[in-house]
Every structure is written in structure tokens, then in C-alpha cells.
Amino acid sequence: MLAMEETTSPSAAAAPHPLNSNPASTVVLLGGDPVASNIITPFGGSQGLMYSWTGPSGFSSSLRNPTTSVEGTYNLTVTEIRNGCQALHQRV
């Protein structure tokens, strides 16, 4: 008996938008393209993506494109709901 293994994973990216020294500045963190992650496989298509952002000063968000005013390093984990595949990305 042969087993098939799915090798595609969701797409994750964070846009390079540095914050200025202006304390009123904000930036939108971009969580990738959900359409690009909907790859049809023998196991089916995407059932959606979950986004998990973490960053400085305890920042966390489950939004695809959250807004922040805190400068620093942000980590994004995108998880495909159907199969649990994850993609990780870090943006400074």
C-alpha cells in the first residue's frame, strides 16, 4: 500500500515597511496571499488559513493584516486549516 504525502505549504510574507521616528506612525503588516495558498491537491483545496503574528512589547494578532505602531521584529506563522501545514516568516 502506497501513502501519498502532501508537500505544499501556505505562503507567508511580511511587507517591508519601516516605521519612521514619528511616534504617530503606523504600519500594516501584510500576511500573504490566501489565493496563492489555495493549491488543489489530491487531498483537496484549502479550507482557509490561520494567521499568528508576534512582535515586540507583547504584540500578538490573529488578523491577516494587523496594524502596529511599535518598531521591531515581527514573526508570522500561517497555518493551513485543512492539513496543519505551516509557513514561518520574520520581518525586521
C-alpha positions, 0 to 999 in steps of 0.5 A, a space after each residue: 500500500 502506497 501513502 501519498 504525502 502532501 508537500 505544499 505549504 501556505 505562503 507567508 510574507 511580511 511587507 517591508 515597511 519601516 516605521 519612521 521616528 514619528 511616534 504617530 506612525 503606523 504600519 500594516 503588516 501584510 500576511 500573504 496571499 490566501 489565493 496563492 495558498 489555495 493549491 488543489 491537491 489530491 487531498 483537496 483545496 484549502 479550507 482557509 488559513 490561520 494567521 499568528 503574528 508576534 512582535 515586540 512589547 507583547 504584540 500578538 494578532 490573529 488578523 491577516 493584516 494587523 496594524 502596529 505602531 511599535 518598531 521591531 521584529 515581527 514573526 508570522 506563522 500561517 497555518 493551513 486549516 485543512 492539513 496543519 501545514 505551516 509557513 514561518 516568516 520574520 520581518 525586521 
